[in-house]
């Protein structure tokens, strides 16, 4: 089973190692500089009032499974889910999304809409968000790329 908890600064090395390191190794010339940038960015996210982050671990052995980030914009929250390769396609994502939205509602009851921007080729995410009753709302540019937008009203 999974455990969801607020992300703390001590989680940053695991987020880097399990989520970002393969990208950095493949595309960046200066891994040390990328680590410092990553560390600074995640410290900002963790301490910002504009973001909420949760770390996902195995509830039995504490193994890092990933993280969920919400970007808060008024009554809306944009969700981003990052899972390690080993637990993808095993049915965890829907439970993790549900748990994280539930925690978000407790911490930020003003949030009434959750937005998910999903790349068209990310069929596992498309399936998970559709199964959780997110409604397709067309294609929008998000972070420089066209994404399929899915919306869930919470209230």
Biotite code that builds the C-alpha atoms (Angstrom):
import biotite.structure as struc

atoms = struc.array([
    struc.Atom([0.000, 0.000, 0.000], chain_id="A", res_id=1, res_name="UNK", atom_name="CA", element="C"),
    struc.Atom([1.039, 3.615, -0.360], chain_id="A", res_id=2, res_name="UNK", atom_name="CA", element="C"),
    struc.Atom([1.623, 6.366, 2.149], chain_id="A", res_id=3, res_name="UNK", atom_name="CA", element="C"),
    struc.Atom([1.109, 9.996, 1.186], chain_id="A", res_id=4, res_name="UNK", atom_name="CA", element="C"),
    struc.Atom([2.724, 12.771, 3.233], chain_id="A", res_id=5, res_name="UNK", atom_name="CA", element="C"),
    struc.Atom([3.755, 16.369, 2.749], chain_id="A", res_id=6, res_name="UNK", atom_name="CA", element="C"),
    struc.Atom([7.103, 16.690, 1.008], chain_id="A", res_id=7, res_name="UNK", atom_name="CA", element="C"),
    struc.Atom([10.002, 17.898, 3.143], chain_id="A", res_id=8, res_name="UNK", atom_name="CA", element="C"),
    struc.Atom([13.452, 19.131, 2.136], chain_id="A", res_id=9, res_name="UNK", atom_name="CA", element="C"),
    struc.Atom([14.975, 15.753, 3.053], chain_id="A", res_id=10, res_name="UNK", atom_name="CA", element="C"),
    struc.Atom([12.942, 14.231, 0.163], chain_id="A", res_id=11, res_name="UNK", atom_name="CA", element="C"),
    struc.Atom([14.693, 16.356, -2.475], chain_id="A", res_id=12, res_name="UNK", atom_name="CA", element="C"),
    struc.Atom([17.597, 13.936, -3.156], chain_id="A", res_id=13, res_name="UNK", atom_name="CA", element="C"),
    struc.Atom([15.184, 11.032, -3.735], chain_id="A", res_id=14, res_name="UNK", atom_name="CA", element="C"),
    struc.Atom([12.980, 13.112, -6.023], chain_id="A", res_id=15, res_name="UNK", atom_name="CA", element="C"),
    struc.Atom([16.091, 14.007, -7.989], chain_id="A", res_id=16, res_name="UNK", atom_name="CA", element="C"),
    struc.Atom([17.490, 10.458, -8.083], chain_id="A", res_id=17, res_name="UNK", atom_name="CA", element="C"),
    struc.Atom([14.277, 8.639, -8.986], chain_id="A", res_id=18, res_name="UNK", atom_name="CA", element="C"),
    struc.Atom([12.391, 11.216, -11.049], chain_id="A", res_id=19, res_name="UNK", atom_name="CA", element="C"),
    struc.Atom([14.899, 13.581, -12.693], chain_id="A", res_id=20, res_name="UNK", atom_name="CA", element="C"),
    struc.Atom([18.360, 12.007, -12.796], chain_id="A", res_id=21, res_name="UNK", atom_name="CA", element="C"),
    struc.Atom([17.861, 9.987, -16.000], chain_id="A", res_id=22, res_name="UNK", atom_name="CA", element="C"),
    struc.Atom([16.764, 13.160, -17.820], chain_id="A", res_id=23, res_name="UNK", atom_name="CA", element="C"),
    struc.Atom([19.719, 15.119, -16.445], chain_id="A", res_id=24, res_name="UNK", atom_name="CA", element="C"),
    struc.Atom([22.148, 12.341, -17.392], chain_id="A", res_id=25, res_name="UNK", atom_name="CA", element="C"),
    struc.Atom([20.770, 12.213, -20.926], chain_id="A", res_id=26, res_name="UNK", atom_name="CA", element="C"),
    struc.Atom([20.417, 15.926, -21.716], chain_id="A", res_id=27, res_name="UNK", atom_name="CA", element="C"),
    struc.Atom([22.639, 18.019, -19.440], chain_id="A", res_id=28, res_name="UNK", atom_name="CA", element="C"),
    struc.Atom([26.355, 18.735, -19.647], chain_id="A", res_id=29, res_name="UNK", atom_name="CA", element="C"),
    struc.Atom([26.809, 19.772, -16.012], chain_id="A", res_id=30, res_name="UNK", atom_name="CA", element="C"),
    struc.Atom([25.037, 17.382, -13.588], chain_id="A", res_id=31, res_name="UNK", atom_name="CA", element="C"),
    struc.Atom([26.355, 19.215, -10.506], chain_id="A", res_id=32, res_name="UNK", atom_name="CA", element="C"),
    struc.Atom([24.864, 22.492, -11.706], chain_id="A", res_id=33, res_name="UNK", atom_name="CA", element="C"),
    struc.Atom([21.581, 20.724, -12.506], chain_id="A", res_id=34, res_name="UNK", atom_name="CA", element="C"),
    struc.Atom([21.503, 19.217, -8.996], chain_id="A", res_id=35, res_name="UNK", atom_name="CA", element="C"),
    struc.Atom([21.946, 22.657, -7.411], chain_id="A", res_id=36, res_name="UNK", atom_name="CA", element="C"),
    struc.Atom([19.193, 24.111, -9.633], chain_id="A", res_id=37, res_name="UNK", atom_name="CA", element="C"),
    struc.Atom([16.912, 21.182, -8.805], chain_id="A", res_id=38, res_name="UNK", atom_name="CA", element="C"),
    struc.Atom([17.568, 21.504, -5.066], chain_id="A", res_id=39, res_name="UNK", atom_name="CA", element="C"),
    struc.Atom([16.869, 25.242, -5.107], chain_id="A", res_id=40, res_name="UNK", atom_name="CA", element="C"),
    struc.Atom([13.658, 24.770, -7.144], chain_id="A", res_id=41, res_name="UNK", atom_name="CA", element="C"),
    struc.Atom([12.263, 22.064, -4.865], chain_id="A", res_id=42, res_name="UNK", atom_name="CA", element="C"),
    struc.Atom([13.082, 24.047, -1.730], chain_id="A", res_id=43, res_name="UNK", atom_name="CA", element="C"),
    struc.Atom([11.078, 26.890, -3.267], chain_id="A", res_id=44, res_name="UNK", atom_name="CA", element="C"),
    struc.Atom([8.147, 24.572, -4.098], chain_id="A", res_id=45, res_name="UNK", atom_name="CA", element="C"),
    struc.Atom([8.075, 23.012, -0.643], chain_id="A", res_id=46, res_name="UNK", atom_name="CA", element="C"),
    struc.Atom([8.080, 26.395, 1.116], chain_id="A", res_id=47, res_name="UNK", atom_name="CA", element="C"),
    struc.Atom([5.814, 28.316, -1.276], chain_id="A", res_id=48, res_name="UNK", atom_name="CA", element="C"),
    struc.Atom([2.173, 29.150, -0.552], chain_id="A", res_id=49, res_name="UNK", atom_name="CA", element="C"),
    struc.Atom([1.494, 28.668, -4.279], chain_id="A", res_id=50, res_name="UNK", atom_name="CA", element="C"),
    struc.Atom([2.315, 24.949, -4.296], chain_id="A", res_id=51, res_name="UNK", atom_name="CA", element="C"),
    struc.Atom([1.458, 21.857, -2.294], chain_id="A", res_id=52, res_name="UNK", atom_name="CA", element="C"),
    struc.Atom([3.642, 18.763, -2.642], chain_id="A", res_id=53, res_name="UNK", atom_name="CA", element="C"),
    struc.Atom([3.168, 15.253, -1.382], chain_id="A", res_id=54, res_name="UNK", atom_name="CA", element="C"),
    struc.Atom([5.728, 12.455, -1.320], chain_id="A", res_id=55, res_name="UNK", atom_name="CA", element="C"),
    struc.Atom([4.493, 8.936, -1.968], chain_id="A", res_id=56, res_name="UNK", atom_name="CA", element="C"),
    struc.Atom([6.215, 5.996, -0.298], chain_id="A", res_id=57, res_name="UNK", atom_name="CA", element="C"),
    struc.Atom([5.577, 2.316, 0.316], chain_id="A", res_id=58, res_name="UNK", atom_name="CA", element="C"),
    struc.Atom([3.745, 2.204, 3.660], chain_id="A", res_id=59, res_name="UNK", atom_name="CA", element="C"),
    struc.Atom([5.572, -0.974, 4.705], chain_id="A", res_id=60, res_name="UNK", atom_name="CA", element="C"),
    struc.Atom([9.213, -0.290, 3.867], chain_id="A", res_id=61, res_name="UNK", atom_name="CA", element="C"),
    struc.Atom([9.335, 3.473, 3.163], chain_id="A", res_id=62, res_name="UNK", atom_name="CA", element="C"),
    struc.Atom([10.558, 3.039, -0.438], chain_id="A", res_id=63, res_name="UNK", atom_name="CA", element="C"),
    struc.Atom([10.136, 6.223, -2.473], chain_id="A", res_id=64, res_name="UNK", atom_name="CA", element="C"),
    struc.Atom([7.355, 5.850, -5.074], chain_id="A", res_id=65, res_name="UNK", atom_name="CA", element="C"),
    struc.Atom([7.042, 9.410, -6.372], chain_id="A", res_id=66, res_name="UNK", atom_name="CA", element="C"),
    struc.Atom([5.439, 12.729, -5.676], chain_id="A", res_id=67, res_name="UNK", atom_name="CA", element="C"),
    struc.Atom([2.366, 14.790, -6.459], chain_id="A", res_id=68, res_name="UNK", atom_name="CA", element="C"),
    struc.Atom([2.555, 18.531, -6.969], chain_id="A", res_id=69, res_name="UNK", atom_name="CA", element="C"),
    struc.Atom([-0.355, 20.948, -6.986], chain_id="A", res_id=70, res_name="UNK", atom_name="CA", element="C"),
    struc.Atom([0.065, 24.462, -8.351], chain_id="A", res_id=71, res_name="UNK", atom_name="CA", element="C"),
    struc.Atom([-2.545, 26.648, -6.669], chain_id="A", res_id=72, res_name="UNK", atom_name="CA", element="C"),
    struc.Atom([-4.288, 29.404, -8.622], chain_id="A", res_id=73, res_name="UNK", atom_name="CA", element="C"),
    struc.Atom([-7.245, 30.858, -6.724], chain_id="A", res_id=74, res_name="UNK", atom_name="CA", element="C"),
    struc.Atom([-9.945, 28.181, -6.568], chain_id="A", res_id=75, res_name="UNK", atom_name="CA", element="C"),
    struc.Atom([-8.034, 25.960, -9.043], chain_id="A", res_id=76, res_name="UNK", atom_name="CA", element="C"),
    struc.Atom([-5.195, 23.508, -8.542], chain_id="A", res_id=77, res_name="UNK", atom_name="CA", element="C"),
    struc.Atom([-3.108, 22.037, -11.357], chain_id="A", res_id=78, res_name="UNK", atom_name="CA", element="C"),
    struc.Atom([-2.030, 18.485, -10.539], chain_id="A", res_id=79, res_name="UNK", atom_name="CA", element="C"),
    struc.Atom([1.235, 16.853, -11.638], chain_id="A", res_id=80, res_name="UNK", atom_name="CA", element="C"),
    struc.Atom([1.959, 13.241, -10.735], chain_id="A", res_id=81, res_name="UNK", atom_name="CA", element="C"),
    struc.Atom([5.474, 11.770, -10.904], chain_id="A", res_id=82, res_name="UNK", atom_name="CA", element="C"),
    struc.Atom([5.836, 8.042, -10.237], chain_id="A", res_id=83, res_name="UNK", atom_name="CA", element="C"),
    struc.Atom([8.901, 5.839, -10.351], chain_id="A", res_id=84, res_name="UNK", atom_name="CA", element="C"),
    struc.Atom([9.067, 3.396, -13.236], chain_id="A", res_id=85, res_name="UNK", atom_name="CA", element="C"),
    struc.Atom([8.623, 0.311, -11.015], chain_id="A", res_id=86, res_name="UNK", atom_name="CA", element="C"),
    struc.Atom([5.080, 1.187, -9.926], chain_id="A", res_id=87, res_name="UNK", atom_name="CA", element="C"),
    struc.Atom([3.707, 2.522, -13.197], chain_id="A", res_id=88, res_name="UNK", atom_name="CA", element="C"),
    struc.Atom([0.969, 0.439, -14.844], chain_id="A", res_id=89, res_name="UNK", atom_name="CA", element="C"),
    struc.Atom([0.200, -1.340, -11.572], chain_id="A", res_id=90, res_name="UNK", atom_name="CA", element="C"),
    struc.Atom([-2.958, 0.493, -10.521], chain_id="A", res_id=91, res_name="UNK", atom_name="CA", element="C"),
    struc.Atom([-1.361, 2.859, -8.009], chain_id="A", res_id=92, res_name="UNK", atom_name="CA", element="C"),
    struc.Atom([-1.951, 6.132, -9.834], chain_id="A", res_id=93, res_name="UNK", atom_name="CA", element="C"),
    struc.Atom([-5.712, 6.372, -9.320], chain_id="A", res_id=94, res_name="UNK", atom_name="CA", element="C"),
    struc.Atom([-5.418, 5.770, -5.567], chain_id="A", res_id=95, res_name="UNK", atom_name="CA", element="C"),
    struc.Atom([-2.545, 8.260, -5.327], chain_id="A", res_id=96, res_name="UNK", atom_name="CA", element="C"),
    struc.Atom([-4.528, 10.907, -7.217], chain_id="A", res_id=97, res_name="UNK", atom_name="CA", element="C"),
    struc.Atom([-7.586, 10.348, -4.998], chain_id="A", res_id=98, res_name="UNK", atom_name="CA", element="C"),
    struc.Atom([-5.537, 10.466, -1.787], chain_id="A", res_id=99, res_name="UNK", atom_name="CA", element="C"),
    struc.Atom([-3.685, 13.615, -2.828], chain_id="A", res_id=100, res_name="UNK", atom_name="CA", element="C"),
    struc.Atom([-6.865, 15.454, -3.835], chain_id="A", res_id=101, res_name="UNK", atom_name="CA", element="C"),
    struc.Atom([-8.440, 14.452, -0.522], chain_id="A", res_id=102, res_name="UNK", atom_name="CA", element="C"),
    struc.Atom([-5.461, 15.836, 1.401], chain_id="A", res_id=103, res_name="UNK", atom_name="CA", element="C"),
    struc.Atom([-5.490, 18.984, -0.724], chain_id="A", res_id=104, res_name="UNK", atom_name="CA", element="C"),
    struc.Atom([-9.162, 19.571, 0.118], chain_id="A", res_id=105, res_name="UNK", atom_name="CA", element="C"),
    struc.Atom([-8.393, 19.316, 3.833], chain_id="A", res_id=106, res_name="UNK", atom_name="CA", element="C"),
    struc.Atom([-5.474, 21.738, 3.634], chain_id="A", res_id=107, res_name="UNK", atom_name="CA", element="C"),
    struc.Atom([-7.065, 24.088, 1.070], chain_id="A", res_id=108, res_name="UNK", atom_name="CA", element="C"),
    struc.Atom([-10.873, 23.887, 1.245], chain_id="A", res_id=109, res_name="UNK", atom_name="CA", element="C"),
    struc.Atom([-11.115, 26.850, -1.135], chain_id="A", res_id=110, res_name="UNK", atom_name="CA", element="C"),
    struc.Atom([-9.942, 24.640, -4.020], chain_id="A", res_id=111, res_name="UNK", atom_name="CA", element="C"),
    struc.Atom([-12.996, 23.602, -6.032], chain_id="A", res_id=112, res_name="UNK", atom_name="CA", element="C"),
    struc.Atom([-11.452, 22.662, -9.386], chain_id="A", res_id=113, res_name="UNK", atom_name="CA", element="C"),
    struc.Atom([-8.511, 20.399, -10.226], chain_id="A", res_id=114, res_name="UNK", atom_name="CA", element="C"),
    struc.Atom([-6.912, 20.654, -13.667], chain_id="A", res_id=115, res_name="UNK", atom_name="CA", element="C"),
    struc.Atom([-4.792, 17.928, -15.253], chain_id="A", res_id=116, res_name="UNK", atom_name="CA", element="C"),
    struc.Atom([-2.724, 18.698, -18.359], chain_id="A", res_id=117, res_name="UNK", atom_name="CA", element="C"),
    struc.Atom([-1.831, 15.406, -20.034], chain_id="A", res_id=118, res_name="UNK", atom_name="CA", element="C"),
    struc.Atom([0.203, 14.712, -23.145], chain_id="A", res_id=119, res_name="UNK", atom_name="CA", element="C"),
    struc.Atom([-1.815, 12.788, -25.739], chain_id="A", res_id=120, res_name="UNK", atom_name="CA", element="C"),
    struc.Atom([0.665, 9.905, -25.828], chain_id="A", res_id=121, res_name="UNK", atom_name="CA", element="C"),
    struc.Atom([0.454, 9.403, -22.047], chain_id="A", res_id=122, res_name="UNK", atom_name="CA", element="C"),
    struc.Atom([-2.353, 6.868, -22.303], chain_id="A", res_id=123, res_name="UNK", atom_name="CA", element="C"),
    struc.Atom([-1.980, 5.488, -18.742], chain_id="A", res_id=124, res_name="UNK", atom_name="CA", element="C"),
    struc.Atom([-2.549, 8.987, -17.294], chain_id="A", res_id=125, res_name="UNK", atom_name="CA", element="C"),
    struc.Atom([-5.424, 9.639, -19.670], chain_id="A", res_id=126, res_name="UNK", atom_name="CA", element="C"),
    struc.Atom([-7.054, 6.413, -18.525], chain_id="A", res_id=127, res_name="UNK", atom_name="CA", element="C"),
    struc.Atom([-6.531, 7.147, -14.816], chain_id="A", res_id=128, res_name="UNK", atom_name="CA", element="C"),
    struc.Atom([-7.947, 10.667, -14.943], chain_id="A", res_id=129, res_name="UNK", atom_name="CA", element="C"),
    struc.Atom([-10.919, 9.585, -17.070], chain_id="A", res_id=130, res_name="UNK", atom_name="CA", element="C"),
    struc.Atom([-11.654, 6.752, -14.631], chain_id="A", res_id=131, res_name="UNK", atom_name="CA", element="C"),
    struc.Atom([-11.614, 9.308, -11.781], chain_id="A", res_id=132, res_name="UNK", atom_name="CA", element="C"),
    struc.Atom([-14.327, 11.311, -13.605], chain_id="A", res_id=133, res_name="UNK", atom_name="CA", element="C"),
    struc.Atom([-12.132, 14.146, -14.855], chain_id="A", res_id=134, res_name="UNK", atom_name="CA", element="C"),
    struc.Atom([-13.843, 15.703, -17.873], chain_id="A", res_id=135, res_name="UNK", atom_name="CA", element="C"),
    struc.Atom([-12.010, 16.372, -21.116], chain_id="A", res_id=136, res_name="UNK", atom_name="CA", element="C"),
    struc.Atom([-12.016, 20.095, -21.966], chain_id="A", res_id=137, res_name="UNK", atom_name="CA", element="C"),
    struc.Atom([-9.993, 20.316, -25.175], chain_id="A", res_id=138, res_name="UNK", atom_name="CA", element="C"),
    struc.Atom([-6.362, 20.905, -26.038], chain_id="A", res_id=139, res_name="UNK", atom_name="CA", element="C"),
    struc.Atom([-4.414, 23.767, -24.464], chain_id="A", res_id=140, res_name="UNK", atom_name="CA", element="C"),
    struc.Atom([-0.821, 24.845, -24.435], chain_id="A", res_id=141, res_name="UNK", atom_name="CA", element="C"),
    struc.Atom([0.828, 24.131, -21.094], chain_id="A", res_id=142, res_name="UNK", atom_name="CA", element="C"),
    struc.Atom([4.522, 24.767, -20.480], chain_id="A", res_id=143, res_name="UNK", atom_name="CA", element="C"),
    struc.Atom([5.129, 25.250, -24.188], chain_id="A", res_id=144, res_name="UNK", atom_name="CA", element="C"),
    struc.Atom([3.466, 22.044, -25.413], chain_id="A", res_id=145, res_name="UNK", atom_name="CA", element="C"),
    struc.Atom([-0.070, 21.103, -26.419], chain_id="A", res_id=146, res_name="UNK", atom_name="CA", element="C"),
    struc.Atom([-1.727, 19.051, -23.702], chain_id="A", res_id=147, res_name="UNK", atom_name="CA", element="C"),
    struc.Atom([-5.157, 17.537, -23.304], chain_id="A", res_id=148, res_name="UNK", atom_name="CA", element="C"),
    struc.Atom([-6.912, 19.358, -20.459], chain_id="A", res_id=149, res_name="UNK", atom_name="CA", element="C"),
    struc.Atom([-9.025, 17.393, -17.983], chain_id="A", res_id=150, res_name="UNK", atom_name="CA", element="C"),
    struc.Atom([-11.064, 19.086, -15.262], chain_id="A", res_id=151, res_name="UNK", atom_name="CA", element="C"),
    struc.Atom([-12.671, 17.827, -12.069], chain_id="A", res_id=152, res_name="UNK", atom_name="CA", element="C"),
    struc.Atom([-15.067, 19.927, -10.018], chain_id="A", res_id=153, res_name="UNK", atom_name="CA", element="C"),
    struc.Atom([-14.798, 19.097, -6.328], chain_id="A", res_id=154, res_name="UNK", atom_name="CA", element="C"),
    struc.Atom([-17.769, 20.957, -4.905], chain_id="A", res_id=155, res_name="UNK", atom_name="CA", element="C"),
])
